[in-house]
């Protein structure tokens, strides 16, 4: 059986790095993986992790999900070289907390351009090929924040809500072509995504923005401190645990549309939809004096 070909975005660190390494190195049916990243100066960590797989079953290429020309170039190269793309893992993304009333529209757009439109661009580029072959897996790294709101994640959460809606609609039309769409929904993950300089420098300034009332600033500081210090010991998952679930979606005969990455998160997802009014989600925890 010929090796399947995978294209993974956002591989300079975290989930993307581990996913590329795992899929290229696994003992049972390793895939040929094209691991991509925007900034090639950060490829050293992945090269070291790849070991003997480098330039054999794991190839590193530059790709920026906000620049269509880099997407077209990479997809064309893979198809010219191998004639197929079997798995697309849309992992590239940024995160960050925000206070809605002082977050610029430009910052909102930057988040959406990567987290949502980046996925749309990548997916549009591979859909025609996968439909012609009547075979393919599109796996998006979403978030539990894409189905339930979390305080001060207005921007990140809304980008993931958009991704969830796009994926659900797309899954319905592509399944007839044997192309399966899956969203992986982690909660907190022990990566450096929250401190990505694309947004962290802007958002951290909001803690002391004088236009924000004192109660909001107090809550924001508390949540920011908790989120930035969260480790596996505190309940965050390791990137390798998320990749376990990615592999499940890669190998399943009939992949699910949504995969939560722990039993705790599955219970939260099930609980989320019990009350159609949404009152149980908003609550009044932070309204107490």
RODO-2510 file (C-alpha; in nm, 4 decimals, decimal comma):
residues 289
     n   res          X          Y          Z
     1     x     0,0000     0,0000     0,0000
     2     x     0,1417     0,3398    -0,1012
     3     x     0,2077     0,5883     0,1746
     4     x    -0,0579     0,8456     0,2425
     5     x     0,0449     1,2077     0,2030
     6     x    -0,0298     1,4606     0,4775
     7     x    -0,0012     1,8389     0,4821
     8     x     0,0191     1,9961     0,8283
     9     x     0,0251     2,3701     0,9012
    10     x     0,1776     2,5534     1,1972
    11     x     0,4571     2,3066     1,2696
    12     x     0,7217     2,5247     1,4325
    13     x     0,6055     2,4212     1,7814
    14     x     0,3289     2,2675     1,9888
    15     x     0,0583     2,0489     1,8387
    16     x     0,1743     2,0974     1,4800
    17     x     0,5314     1,9939     1,5542
    18     x     0,4250     1,6833     1,7451
    19     x     0,1642     1,5894     1,4818
    20     x     0,4139     1,6141     1,1954
    21     x     0,6748     1,4144     1,3850
    22     x     0,4300     1,1474     1,4995
    23     x     0,2660     1,0890     1,1615
    24     x     0,6022     1,0697     0,9824
    25     x     0,7755     0,8442     1,2359
    26     x     0,5098     0,6011     1,3531
    27     x     0,5829     0,2309     1,3114
    28     x     0,2434     0,1411     1,1638
    29     x     0,1797     0,3055     0,8289
    30     x     0,3915     0,6192     0,8566
    31     x     0,2680     0,8997     0,6351
    32     x     0,4758     1,1216     0,4122
    33     x     0,4312     1,4530     0,5887
    34     x     0,4794     1,8029     0,4567
    35     x     0,5239     2,0080     0,7725
    36     x     0,4788     2,3777     0,7062
    37     x     0,5438     2,6964     0,8967
    38     x     0,5365     3,0675     0,8328
    39     x     0,8808     3,1447     0,9771
    40     x     1,1463     2,9036     0,8537
    41     x     1,3985     3,0412     1,1027
    42     x     1,2066     2,8369     1,3623
    43     x     1,2470     2,5014     1,1851
    44     x     1,5383     2,3832     1,4015
    45     x     1,3234     2,2263     1,6720
    46     x     1,1279     2,0230     1,4171
    47     x     1,4417     1,9194     1,2307
    48     x     1,5879     1,7861     1,5557
    49     x     1,2654     1,6027     1,6411
    50     x     1,2383     1,4540     1,2911
    51     x     1,5667     1,2647     1,3199
    52     x     1,6107     1,0088     1,0427
    53     x     1,2673     1,0904     0,9012
    54     x     1,3863     1,4318     0,7820
    55     x     1,3663     1,4565     0,4025
    56     x     1,2505     1,0946     0,3863
    57     x     0,9019     1,0897     0,5329
    58     x     0,9040     1,4432     0,6749
    59     x     0,9633     1,7490     0,4596
    60     x     0,9611     2,1062     0,5899
    61     x     0,8282     2,3870     0,3719
    62     x     0,7409     2,7521     0,4162
    63     x     0,3693     2,8299     0,4148
    64     x     0,1759     3,1257     0,5537
    65     x    -0,1969     3,0555     0,5791
    66     x    -0,2685     3,4267     0,5267
    67     x    -0,0834     3,4322     0,1915
    68     x    -0,2615     3,2431    -0,0812
    69     x     0,0421     3,2246    -0,3091
    70     x     0,2355     3,0180    -0,0519
    71     x    -0,0599     2,7804    -0,0159
    72     x    -0,0941     2,7322    -0,3928
    73     x     0,2799     2,6802    -0,4292
    74     x     0,3001     2,4138    -0,1584
    75     x    -0,0119     2,2235    -0,2648
    76     x     0,1018     2,2286    -0,6282
    77     x     0,4452     2,0983    -0,5292
    78     x     0,2963     1,8084    -0,3346
    79     x     0,0570     1,7140    -0,6142
    80     x     0,3295     1,7407    -0,8783
    81     x     0,5598     1,5222    -0,6660
    82     x     0,3170     1,2626    -0,5291
    83     x    -0,0051     1,3051    -0,7228
    84     x    -0,2164     1,3104    -0,4071
    85     x    -0,2928     1,4729    -0,0735
    86     x    -0,4763     1,2379     0,1606
    87     x    -0,4773     1,4321     0,4868
    88     x    -0,4853     1,8043     0,5599
    89     x    -0,4295     1,9069     0,9218
    90     x    -0,5231     2,2723     0,9701
    91     x    -0,3312     2,3496     1,2871
    92     x    -0,1861     2,7000     1,2370
    93     x    -0,3471     2,9424     1,4761
    94     x    -0,3019     3,2125     1,7347
    95     x    -0,4738     3,2700     2,0664
    96     x    -0,5078     3,5497     2,3162
    97     x    -0,7369     3,7033     2,5719
    98     x    -0,9052     4,0356     2,5085
    99     x    -1,1391     4,2950     2,6502
   100     x    -1,3992     4,3537     2,3829
   101     x    -1,4507     4,7282     2,4176
   102     x    -1,0821     4,8140     2,3761
   103     x    -0,9879     4,5547     2,1150
   104     x    -0,9359     4,7103     1,7735
   105     x    -1,1145     4,5729     1,4700
   106     x    -0,7671     4,5260     1,3157
   107     x    -0,6753     4,2874     1,5979
   108     x    -1,0013     4,0978     1,5553
   109     x    -0,9308     4,0695     1,1818
   110     x    -0,5790     3,9369     1,2430
   111     x    -0,7176     3,6607     1,4649
   112     x    -0,9819     3,5665     1,2090
   113     x    -0,7402     3,5864     0,9158
   114     x    -0,5279     3,3112     1,0674
   115     x    -0,7715     3,1011     1,2705
   116     x    -1,0664     3,1059     1,0316
   117     x    -0,9804     3,2347     0,6858
   118     x    -0,6483     3,0489     0,6961
   119     x    -0,8423     2,7237     0,7319
   120     x    -1,0817     2,8270     0,4545
   121     x    -0,7921     2,9059     0,2188
   122     x    -0,6157     2,5758     0,2872
   123     x    -0,9353     2,3740     0,2575
   124     x    -1,0438     2,5383    -0,0676
   125     x    -0,7112     2,4488    -0,2220
   126     x    -0,7350     2,0738    -0,1496
   127     x    -1,1097     2,0136    -0,1920
   128     x    -1,1127     1,9804    -0,5739
   129     x    -0,8301     1,7262    -0,5650
   130     x    -0,9859     1,5219    -0,2839
   131     x    -1,3260     1,5226    -0,4535
   132     x    -1,1740     1,4005    -0,7809
   133     x    -1,0033     1,1151    -0,5981
   134     x    -1,3104     1,0559    -0,3823
   135     x    -1,0878     1,0316    -0,0784
   136     x    -0,9540     1,2649     0,1879
   137     x    -0,9409     1,3796     0,5489
   138     x    -0,9575     1,7435     0,6555
   139     x    -0,8725     1,7734     1,0243
   140     x    -0,9043     2,1108     1,1932
   141     x    -0,7549     2,1956     1,5297
   142     x    -1,0508     2,3788     1,6782
   143     x    -1,1206     2,4268     2,0500
   144     x    -1,3841     2,3576     2,3093
   145     x    -1,4030     2,7390     2,3083
   146     x    -1,5605     2,6992     1,9648
   147     x    -1,8791     2,5569     2,1151
   148     x    -1,8847     2,7344     2,4509
   149     x    -1,7962     3,0900     2,5407
   150     x    -1,5202     3,1586     2,7919
   151     x    -1,4662     3,4898     2,9675
   152     x    -1,2234     3,7258     2,7890
   153     x    -1,1891     3,4972     2,4885
   154     x    -1,4383     3,6959     2,2789
   155     x    -1,1976     3,7162     1,9852
   156     x    -1,0386     3,3720     1,9937
   157     x    -1,3660     3,2000     2,0778
   158     x    -1,5576     3,3717     1,7986
   159     x    -1,2918     3,2660     1,5453
   160     x    -1,3328     2,9058     1,6601
   161     x    -1,7133     2,9296     1,6603
   162     x    -1,6839     3,0381     1,2960
   163     x    -1,4569     2,7417     1,2261
   164     x    -1,7059     2,5032     1,3840
   165     x    -1,9894     2,6359     1,1690
   166     x    -1,7831     2,6205     0,8503
   167     x    -1,6726     2,2644     0,9243
   168     x    -2,0200     2,1369     1,0071
   169     x    -2,1680     2,2738     0,6863
   170     x    -1,8739     2,1534     0,4766
   171     x    -1,8859     1,8038     0,6234
   172     x    -2,2377     1,7585     0,4898
   173     x    -2,1455     1,8295     0,1287
   174     x    -1,8074     1,6552     0,1211
   175     x    -1,9130     1,3256     0,2745
   176     x    -2,0822     1,2327    -0,0537
   177     x    -1,7344     1,2463    -0,2089
   178     x    -1,5839     1,0343     0,0702
   179     x    -1,4029     1,3384     0,2085
   180     x    -1,4329     1,3580     0,5869
   181     x    -1,4105     1,6736     0,7955
   182     x    -1,3176     1,6496     1,1645
   183     x    -1,2687     1,9147     1,4297
   184     x    -1,0403     1,8396     1,7239
   185     x    -1,1564     2,0268     2,0346
   186     x    -0,8905     2,0633     2,3050
   187     x    -0,9305     2,2727     2,6152
   188     x    -0,6167     2,4333     2,7615
   189     x    -0,2983     2,2928     2,6058
   190     x     0,0534     2,3368     2,7367
   191     x     0,1964     2,5299     2,4398
   192     x     0,3211     2,8828     2,3871
   193     x     0,0195     2,9849     2,1755
   194     x    -0,1106     3,2325     2,4341
   195     x     0,2161     3,4271     2,4280
   196     x     0,2417     3,4441     2,0489
   197     x     0,3778     3,7938     1,9747
   198     x     0,1182     3,8404     1,6991
   199     x    -0,1376     3,9262     1,9658
   200     x     0,0105     3,8950     2,3155
   201     x     0,1860     4,2327     2,3163
   202     x    -0,1324     4,4103     2,2136
   203     x    -0,3596     4,2213     2,4492
   204     x    -0,1426     4,2399     2,7598
   205     x    -0,1640     4,6204     2,7436
   206     x    -0,5397     4,5964     2,7960
   207     x    -0,4920     4,4976     3,1588
   208     x    -0,4084     4,8607     3,2389
   209     x    -0,6183     5,0406     2,9780
   210     x    -0,7765     5,3353     3,1579
   211     x    -1,0932     5,3103     2,9493
   212     x    -1,1746     4,9801     3,1213
   213     x    -1,3597     4,9837     3,4531
   214     x    -1,1746     4,8598     3,7604
   215     x    -1,3890     4,5479     3,8124
   216     x    -1,3211     4,4302     3,4566
   217     x    -0,9497     4,4993     3,4900
   218     x    -0,9397     4,3029     3,8145
   219     x    -1,1113     4,0017     3,6560
   220     x    -0,8910     4,0261     3,3462
   221     x    -0,5691     4,0279     3,5490
   222     x    -0,6848     3,7268     3,7482
   223     x    -0,7774     3,5231     3,4397
   224     x    -0,4631     3,6306     3,2492
   225     x    -0,2410     3,5165     3,5362
   226     x    -0,4214     3,1837     3,5600
   227     x    -0,4096     3,1164     3,1857
   228     x    -0,0453     3,2108     3,1293
   229     x     0,0720     2,9975     3,4233
   230     x    -0,1381     2,6915     3,3392
   231     x     0,0618     2,3677     3,3103
   232     x    -0,0188     2,0005     3,2661
   233     x    -0,0147     1,9666     3,6447
   234     x    -0,2896     2,2297     3,6627
   235     x    -0,5122     2,0623     3,4052
   236     x    -0,3682     2,1643     3,0689
   237     x    -0,3101     1,8796     2,8247
   238     x     0,0223     1,7987     2,6656
   239     x     0,0411     1,8452     2,2886
   240     x     0,1021     1,4713     2,2535
   241     x    -0,2444     1,3994     2,3979
   242     x    -0,4053     1,6167     2,1318
   243     x    -0,2071     1,4372     1,8623
   244     x    -0,3370     1,1020     1,9913
   245     x    -0,6824     1,2242     1,8898
   246     x    -0,5555     1,3602     1,5566
   247     x    -0,4244     1,0129     1,4794
   248     x    -0,7624     0,8648     1,5668
   249     x    -0,9256     1,0912     1,3077
   250     x    -0,6548     1,0110     1,0516
   251     x    -0,7058     0,6357     1,0848
   252     x    -1,0791     0,5963     1,1539
   253     x    -1,2846     0,4345     0,8802
   254     x    -1,5664     0,6843     0,9443
   255     x    -1,4196     0,9787     1,1383
   256     x    -1,6402     1,1835     1,3699
   257     x    -1,7146     1,5464     1,2968
   258     x    -1,6062     1,6453     1,6472
   259     x    -1,3513     1,4968     1,8852
   260     x    -1,3024     1,6293     2,2375
   261     x    -0,9581     1,5445     2,3690
   262     x    -1,0435     1,4156     2,7174
   263     x    -1,3323     1,2646     2,9077
   264     x    -1,3701     1,5850     3,1077
   265     x    -1,4106     1,7854     2,7873
   266     x    -1,6599     1,5344     2,6459
   267     x    -1,8748     1,5848     2,9553
   268     x    -1,8485     1,9620     2,9211
   269     x    -1,9509     1,9427     2,5541
   270     x    -2,2499     1,7246     2,6403
   271     x    -2,3512     1,9610     2,9200
   272     x    -2,3150     2,2627     2,6933
   273     x    -2,6242     2,1887     2,4882
   274     x    -2,8665     2,0873     2,7632
   275     x    -3,0156     2,4342     2,8066
   276     x    -3,1220     2,5942     2,4748
   277     x    -3,1591     2,9383     2,6379
   278     x    -2,7858     2,9680     2,7152
   279     x    -2,8598     3,0897     3,0679
   280     x    -2,6572     2,8080     3,2222
   281     x    -2,3501     2,9175     3,0241
   282     x    -2,3427     3,2855     3,1098
   283     x    -2,4201     3,2393     3,4799
   284     x    -2,3572     3,5076     3,7416
   285     x    -2,0267     3,3998     3,8925
   286     x    -1,8477     3,7248     3,8119
   287     x    -2,1506     3,9405     3,8872
   288     x    -2,1246     3,8740     4,2580
   289     x    -2,0011     4,1726     4,4537
***
